[in-house]
């Protein structure tokens, strides 16, 4: 959304779910073709979908309330989840002799900012498929109220991604936000208030993409293109993995040099000399963290925000401060001059928000992700992060499928987490409630990590 808001806009309104069977039927029929030819996924493998089929049957029979927590490594995940719910689930149910009433669907939460950069038609489509928009930077009461009502009484289960945003790392789980666990406990509260006794179950789902035809030759071509885009030529044309790794590391250092110079000269950010490190990877990790902090400081200083220790909270506060300047409820009361000044503020806030977006794109790069387990899939993850970042800086829509060839995706259903076992702790007091939410969130994270299949070195 970094370049789409150039003038002050009316406040963003809540987009509720308005499920439409004809829209769902059409999208469900077209999805397999788009998965194959649009996303470049030549295989969608479902693992342990039997567990989802059994719990979906119990849900339809009114025996359980179901909340699906799915991993969110990339922007293709909602479509993969649609394939799971609309195709793999009914196929598995038929194989097991489980009768499910169509349509097998799920309500889902999505970031209210997505229709801003993807187009209003996406908001319309998401609503008709069961989507509920939510603003990440503040307490979005309409969205949370709608999610609670649907989780308590809805026709379909509710799905959400506790990672909150993509991290583009297929073998690394990003920090989880507590919202999914909290929604589950709110459902238990609402059931108790209604005098109903039903279990509330969270079902983790892992999503992992891998290359269908791994090719170091293709990675070498990708590296050459990246080096040309950054102005970082190399004399090496080797397709040996170790040589390509050194080119990737050199490229990352070169990009950091450019970004540090940019922030030092344009925003007076201080980048003192770092102490010696045992390895280039450790130096890379330290420099990335320093750069992320500088990018956030530039945005926070403009919006008058104080930095906190939590990276995610800092990003959400910056986003909300920008949105308050871009989407205003007082536009009708402004004079012509005041409206021009409001447009000025909105445009500048949108530009300042780009610093936070840049930080988000680098936050998952640790410096050790590739080195600790050198696989072509991990190499591709990091190389594509750099490619997407260059596309974003240039204002292009990224299209990475042609760069790495066909991919495949593994969708793994984990073991159910029944919140009833945590209910006594949650009800004890506020501290107990926070502890229960934390423990459930930790359990979801552990399952996400267990569902990752290590790729071959």
C-alpha positions in Angstrom: 0.0 0.0 0.0 3.1 2.2 0.1 2.3 4.2 -3.1 -1.5 4.1 -3.4 -2.5 6.7 -0.8 -1.5 10.2 -2.0 -4.4 12.2 -0.6 -6.4 12.1 2.6 -9.2 9.5 2.4 -12.3 8.8 4.4 -11.9 6.4 7.4 -11.5 2.8 6.5 -14.7 1.0 7.1 -15.0 -2.6 8.4 -15.6 -5.2 5.7 -17.8 -8.0 7.2 -18.1 -11.4 5.7 -21.0 -11.7 3.2 -20.6 -15.3 2.1 -22.0 -16.0 -1.3 -22.5 -19.5 -2.5 -22.3 -18.6 -6.3 -19.1 -16.7 -5.8 -17.6 -19.5 -3.6 -18.7 -22.2 -6.2 -17.1 -20.2 -9.1 -13.8 -19.5 -7.2 -13.6 -23.1 -6.0 -13.9 -24.5 -9.5 -11.3 -22.1 -10.9 -8.8 -22.5 -8.0 -7.0 -25.7 -9.2 -6.2 -24.0 -12.5 -4.9 -20.9 -10.8 -2.9 -22.9 -8.3 -1.2 -24.7 -11.2 -0.7 -21.9 -13.8 -1.0 -18.7 -11.7 1.1 -19.7 -8.7 3.3 -22.3 -10.4 2.4 -25.0 -7.9 2.4 -28.4 -9.6 1.5 -30.3 -6.5 -0.5 -29.7 -3.3 0.1 -32.5 -0.8 -2.3 -32.9 2.1 -1.0 -34.6 5.3 -3.2 -35.8 8.1 -6.3 -34.2 6.5 -8.2 -37.0 8.1 -8.1 -35.2 11.4 -9.6 -32.1 9.8 -12.3 -34.2 8.2 -13.3 -35.7 11.6 -13.4 -32.4 13.4 -15.2 -30.7 10.6 -17.9 -33.4 10.9 -18.1 -32.9 14.6 -18.4 -29.1 14.0 -21.2 -29.6 11.5 -23.0 -31.9 14.0 -22.8 -29.2 16.7 -20.4 -31.1 18.9 -17.5 -28.7 18.8 -16.5 -25.1 17.9 -13.4 -25.1 15.6 -10.7 -22.6 15.2 -8.0 -23.2 12.5 -4.5 -21.7 13.0 -2.4 -21.8 9.9 1.2 -20.9 9.1 1.7 -17.9 6.9 5.1 -18.1 5.1 4.0 -16.3 1.9 1.1 -14.5 0.2 0.0 -17.6 -1.6 -1.2 -19.2 1.7 -4.9 -18.1 1.6 -5.3 -19.8 -1.8 -3.6 -23.0 -0.5 -5.9 -23.0 2.5 -8.8 -22.6 0.1 -7.6 -25.7 -1.8 -7.4 -27.6 1.5 -10.9 -26.7 2.6 -12.6 -26.8 -0.8 -10.9 -29.8 -2.4 -8.6 -31.9 -0.1 -11.1 -31.9 2.8 -14.2 -33.2 0.8 -12.0 -35.7 -1.1 -10.6 -37.1 2.2 -14.0 -37.2 3.8 -15.4 -39.2 0.9 -12.5 -41.6 1.1 -13.2 -42.1 4.8 -17.0 -42.4 4.4 -17.6 -39.2 6.3 -20.6 -37.3 5.2 -20.0 -33.5 5.1 -22.6 -30.9 4.0 -21.3 -28.7 1.3 -19.8 -26.2 1.1 -16.8 -27.1 3.2 -15.5 -23.6 3.9 -14.1 -21.4 6.6 -14.4 -17.8 7.7 -11.1 -16.1 7.9 -9.4 -13.0 9.2 -7.4 -10.8 6.8 -5.5 -7.5 7.1 -7.7 -4.5 6.2 -4.7 -3.0 4.3 -4.7 -5.8 1.7 -7.5 -4.2 -0.5 -5.5 -0.9 -0.4 -2.7 -2.4 -2.4 -4.4 -5.3 -4.1 -7.5 -3.5 -5.1 -11.0 -3.0 -3.8 -12.2 -6.0 -5.8 -10.1 -8.2 -3.5 -12.0 -6.9 -0.5 -15.3 -7.6 -2.3 -14.1 -11.1 -3.2 -12.7 -11.9 0.3 -16.0 -10.9 1.9 -18.0 -13.2 -0.4 -15.7 -16.1 0.4 -16.1 -15.6 4.2 -13.4 -13.1 4.9 -13.5 -10.6 7.9 -11.2 -7.6 7.6 -9.2 -6.5 10.7 -7.0 -3.6 11.4 -3.7 -4.8 12.9 -2.6 -1.5 14.6 -5.4 -0.9 17.0 -8.3 -2.6 18.9 -10.6 -3.3 16.0 -13.9 -3.8 17.9 -16.2 -4.5 14.9 -13.8 -7.1 13.5 -13.3 -8.8 16.9 -17.0 -8.7 17.7 -17.8 -10.3 14.3 -15.1 -13.0 14.8 -16.4 -13.8 18.2 -20.0 -14.1 16.9 -18.9 -16.3 14.0 -16.7 -18.5 16.2 -19.7 -19.0 18.6 -22.5 -19.4 16.1 -21.1 -19.3 12.6 -21.9 -21.8 9.8 -18.2 -22.5 9.2 -15.1 -22.8 11.4 -12.9 -19.7 11.7 -9.3 -19.6 10.3 -6.5 -17.1 11.2 -2.7 -16.9 10.9 -1.1 -16.3 14.3 2.1 -15.1 12.7 0.2 -12.1 11.5 2.3 -11.4 8.5 4.4 -13.4 6.0 8.1 -14.0 6.7 9.0 -15.8 3.4 10.9 -18.5 5.3 9.5 -22.0 4.8 11.5 -23.5 7.6 11.4 -20.7 10.1 8.3 -19.8 12.2 7.9 -16.1 12.9 6.9 -14.9 16.4 3.3 -15.6 17.1 0.7 -13.1 18.2 -1.7 -14.2 21.0 -4.9 -13.3 19.1 -5.8 -16.8 18.0 -5.5 -18.3 21.5 -7.5 -15.3 22.9 -10.3 -15.8 20.4 -10.6 -19.4 21.5 -10.9 -18.5 25.2 -13.4 -15.8 24.4 -15.5 -18.4 22.7 -15.4 -20.5 25.9 -16.5 -17.4 27.8 -19.4 -16.8 25.3 -20.5 -20.4 25.5 -20.5 -20.3 29.3 -22.6 -17.1 29.3 -25.0 -18.8 26.9 -25.3 -21.8 29.2 -23.8 -24.1 26.6 -21.1 -26.7 27.2 -19.0 -27.4 24.1 -15.3 -28.0 23.6 -13.4 -25.3 21.7 -10.6 -26.8 19.6 -7.7 -25.1 17.8 -6.4 -27.1 14.9 -2.9 -26.1 13.7 -2.1 -26.3 10.0 1.4 -26.1 8.6 2.2 -24.8 5.1 5.6 -25.4 3.5 6.7 -24.7 -0.1 9.6 -26.5 -1.8 11.1 -26.5 -5.3 9.8 -29.2 -7.6 13.0 -29.3 -9.7 15.8 -27.8 -7.7 18.5 -26.4 -9.9 21.7 -24.6 -8.8 22.1 -23.5 -12.4 18.8 -21.7 -12.1 20.0 -20.2 -8.7 23.1 -19.0 -10.5 21.0 -17.2 -13.1 18.9 -15.6 -10.3 22.0 -14.4 -8.5 23.4 -12.8 -11.7 20.1 -10.9 -12.1 20.1 -9.8 -8.5 23.7 -8.6 -8.8 22.9 -6.6 -11.9 19.9 -5.0 -10.3 22.0 -3.9 -7.3 25.0 -2.9 -9.3 27.1 -5.5 -7.6 28.8 -7.4 -10.4 30.9 -10.5 -9.8 33.5 -12.3 -11.8 32.3 -15.7 -10.6 30.0 -17.7 -12.8 30.3 -20.9 -10.8 27.1 -22.9 -10.1 28.8 -24.6 -7.1 26.6 -24.1 -4.0 29.4 -22.7 -1.8 30.4 -20.2 -4.5 26.7 -19.1 -4.8 26.4 -18.8 -1.0 29.4 -16.4 -0.9 27.7 -14.4 -3.8 24.5 -14.3 -1.8 26.3 -13.1 1.4 28.3 -10.5 -0.6 25.0 -9.3 -2.2 23.4 -8.9 1.2 26.4 -7.0 2.5 26.4 -4.8 -0.5 22.7 -4.0 0.0 23.3 -3.2 3.6 26.1 -0.8 2.6 23.7 1.1 0.3 20.9 1.2 2.9 23.2 2.3 5.7 24.6 5.1 3.6 21.0 6.1 2.7 19.9 6.4 6.3 23.1 8.0 7.5 23.2 10.7 4.8 19.5 11.3 4.4 18.2 10.8 7.9 21.3 11.4 10.1 21.2 7.9 11.5 24.4 6.8 13.3 26.1 3.6 12.2 29.2 3.2 14.4 31.9 0.7 13.6 30.9 -2.8 14.9 33.3 -5.0 16.9 35.0 -8.0 15.2 32.8 -11.0 14.6 33.6 -14.7 14.4 31.9 -15.0 11.0 30.4 -12.9 8.2 27.0 -14.4 9.2 27.2 -12.9 12.7 28.2 -9.6 11.2 25.3 -9.7 8.8 22.8 -10.5 11.5 24.1 -7.6 13.7 24.0 -5.1 10.8 20.5 -6.2 9.8 19.2 -5.6 13.4 20.9 -2.2 13.5 19.4 -1.2 10.2 15.9 -2.4 11.2 16.1 -0.2 14.3 17.3 2.8 12.3 14.4 2.4 9.8 11.8 2.2 12.6 13.4 5.2 14.5 13.1 7.3 11.3 9.3 6.5 11.2 8.8 6.8 14.9 10.5 10.2 15.1 8.2 11.6 12.5 5.1 10.3 14.1 6.2 11.3 17.6 6.3 7.7 18.9 8.5 6.2 21.6 10.3 3.0 20.7 9.4 -0.2 22.6 11.3 -3.4 22.8 8.9 -5.5 20.8 9.5 -5.2 17.0 5.9 -6.2 16.1 4.4 -3.6 18.4 6.6 -0.9 17.0 5.5 -1.8 13.5 1.8 -1.8 14.4 2.0 1.5 16.2 3.7 3.2 13.2 1.1 1.7 10.9 -1.7 3.0 13.0 -0.2 6.5 13.3 0.2 6.6 9.5 -3.4 5.4 8.9 -4.7 8.1 11.2 -3.2 10.7 8.9 -4.2 9.0 5.7 -7.8 8.0 6.6 -9.7 10.8 8.5 -13.2 11.3 9.7 -13.1 15.1 9.6 -12.6 15.7 5.8 -16.1 17.1 5.4 -15.4 19.9 7.9 -12.2 21.1 6.4 -11.8 24.2 4.3 -10.2 24.0 0.9 -6.8 25.0 2.3 -7.1 22.6 5.2 -8.0 19.8 2.8 -4.8 20.5 0.8 -2.8 20.4 4.0 -4.5 17.1 5.0 -3.5 15.7 1.6 0.0 16.8 2.2 0.1 15.1 5.6 -1.4 11.9 4.1 1.2 11.8 1.4 4.1 12.3 3.8 2.7 9.7 6.2 2.5 7.2 3.4 6.1 7.8 2.5 7.2 7.5 6.1 5.3 4.3 6.4 7.7 2.9 3.8 10.5 2.8 6.4 8.4 0.4 8.5 7.6 -1.7 5.4 11.3 -2.0 4.6 12.0 -3.2 8.1 9.2 -5.8 7.9 10.8 -7.2 4.8 14.1 -7.8 6.5 13.0 -8.8 10.0 13.1 -12.6 9.4 16.6 -12.6 7.9 18.8 -13.9 10.7 22.2 -14.3 8.9 22.2 -18.0 9.8 19.1 -19.4 8.1 21.0 -20.6 5.1 24.3 -21.3 6.8 23.0 -23.5 9.6 21.5 -25.8 7.1 22.7 -25.3 3.5 19.8 -26.4 1.2 18.7 -25.1 -2.1 15.2 -24.4 -0.8 16.6 -22.2 2.0 18.9 -20.5 -0.4 15.9 -19.8 -2.7 13.9 -18.4 0.3 16.5 -15.7 1.0 17.3 -14.9 -2.6 13.6 -14.4 -3.4 13.3 -12.1 -0.3 15.9 -9.9 -1.9 14.2 -10.1 -5.3 10.8 -9.1 -3.8 12.5 -6.2 -1.9 14.0 -4.9 -5.2 10.6 -5.1 -6.9 9.0 -3.3 -4.0 11.5 -0.5 -4.0 10.9 -0.1 -7.7 7.1 -0.2 -7.3 6.7 -3.4 -9.3 4.4 -6.3 -8.6 6.6 -9.3 -7.8 6.4 -12.3 -10.0 8.9 -14.9 -8.7 7.5 -18.1 -10.2 9.5 -17.8 -13.4 12.7 -17.3 -11.4 12.8 -20.6 -9.5 10.6 -22.8 -11.6 7.7 -25.0 -10.5 7.1 -25.4 -6.7 5.1 -27.8 -4.6 3.4 -27.2 -1.3 2.8 -29.5 1.7 -0.3 -28.7 3.8 0.0 -30.6 7.2 -2.8 -30.8 9.7 -1.5 -31.0 13.3 -2.9 -32.4 16.5 -6.0 -30.6 18.0 -5.6 -28.4 21.1 -8.6 -28.6 23.3 -8.9 -25.4 25.3 -11.0 -27.0 28.1 -7.8 -28.3 29.7 -6.6 -24.6 30.0 -9.9 -23.3 31.1 -9.4 -23.5 34.9 -6.1 -21.6 34.6 -7.7 -19.0 32.3 -10.6 -18.4 34.7 -8.5 -18.1 37.9 -7.5 -14.4 37.5 -6.0 -12.0 35.0 -2.5 -13.4 35.5 -3.8 -16.9 34.9 -5.6 -15.8 31.8 -2.5 -14.3 30.3 -0.6 -17.5 31.2 -3.2 -19.7 29.6 -3.1 -17.6 26.4 0.7 -17.8 26.4 0.8 -21.5 26.9 -1.7 -22.2 24.1 0.3 -19.8 21.8 3.5 -21.7 22.7 1.7 -25.0 21.9 0.7 -23.7 18.5 4.2 -22.6 17.8 5.6 -26.0 18.8 3.2 -27.7 16.4 4.1 -25.4 13.6 7.7 -26.2 14.0 7.0 -29.9 14.3 5.1 -29.8 11.0 8.1 -28.4 9.1 9.8 -31.2 7.1 13.6 -30.5 6.9 14.8 -30.3 3.3 17.8 -32.3 2.1 21.3 -30.6 2.4 
